[in-house]
């Protein structure tokens, strides 16, 4: 939502794009795990816990005003924003 609404603040746009880049694969993995009997439920629970911790860390870092960049997702988010003409 912030990625679409915010047009000027590069800090907000970066953190929004990084969040999208990080959580879309997590969501896809969760759906795939849902089709795996028994083990999929365990994997989904583990993935949910990891997602919660990641979300809290990213929210805290952004709230503190830190330009916190995840190793792969942050680089990809920067690239996408440059391609969109935002940075």
C-alpha positions in Angstrom: 0.0 0.0 0.0 2.8 2.5 0.9 4.6 1.7 -2.3 1.6 2.8 -4.3 0.6 5.8 -2.1 4.0 7.3 -1.3 5.6 9.0 -4.3 8.3 11.3 -2.8 9.8 9.7 0.3 12.6 7.3 -0.9 13.0 5.8 2.6 9.4 4.7 2.8 9.4 3.5 -0.8 12.5 1.4 -0.2 11.1 -0.2 2.9 7.8 -0.9 1.2 9.5 -2.5 -1.8 11.8 -4.5 0.3 8.8 -5.8 2.3 7.1 -6.9 -0.9 10.2 -8.5 -2.3 10.8 -10.4 1.0 7.2 -11.5 1.7 5.9 -12.5 -1.7 8.2 -15.6 -1.8 7.3 -16.4 1.8 3.6 -16.3 0.9 4.2 -18.5 -2.2 6.1 -21.0 -0.1 3.3 -21.0 2.5 0.8 -21.9 -0.2 3.0 -24.6 -1.6 3.6 -26.1 1.9 -0.2 -26.2 2.4 -0.4 -28.9 -0.2 2.1 -31.2 1.6 0.4 -33.5 4.1 1.8 -33.4 7.7 5.3 -32.1 6.9 3.7 -29.1 5.2 1.9 -28.1 8.3 5.1 -28.2 10.3 7.0 -26.2 7.7 4.1 -23.7 7.5 4.3 -23.2 11.3 8.1 -22.7 11.1 7.7 -20.3 8.2 5.0 -18.4 10.0 7.3 -17.9 13.1 10.2 -16.8 10.9 7.9 -14.4 9.0 6.7 -12.9 12.2 10.2 -12.3 13.5 11.3 -10.8 10.2 8.2 -8.6 10.0 8.9 -7.3 13.6 12.6 -6.6 12.9 11.8 -4.8 9.6 9.0 -2.7 11.3 11.3 -1.8 14.2 14.2 -0.8 12.0 12.0 1.4 9.7 10.3 3.0 12.8 13.8 3.8 14.2 14.7 5.5 10.9 17.4 3.0 10.0 18.0 2.2 6.3 18.0 -1.5 7.1 18.7 -3.6 4.0 18.2 -7.4 3.8 21.0 -9.1 1.9 19.3 -10.2 -1.3 15.8 -8.6 -1.0 17.3 -5.1 -0.2 19.5 -5.2 -3.3 16.7 -6.3 -5.5 14.3 -3.7 -4.0 16.8 -1.0 -4.8 17.2 -2.2 -8.4 13.4 -2.3 -8.8 13.0 1.2 -7.5 15.7 2.5 -9.8 13.9 0.8 -12.7 10.7 2.5 -11.6 12.5 5.9 -11.6 12.2 6.4 -7.9 15.8 6.5 -6.8 
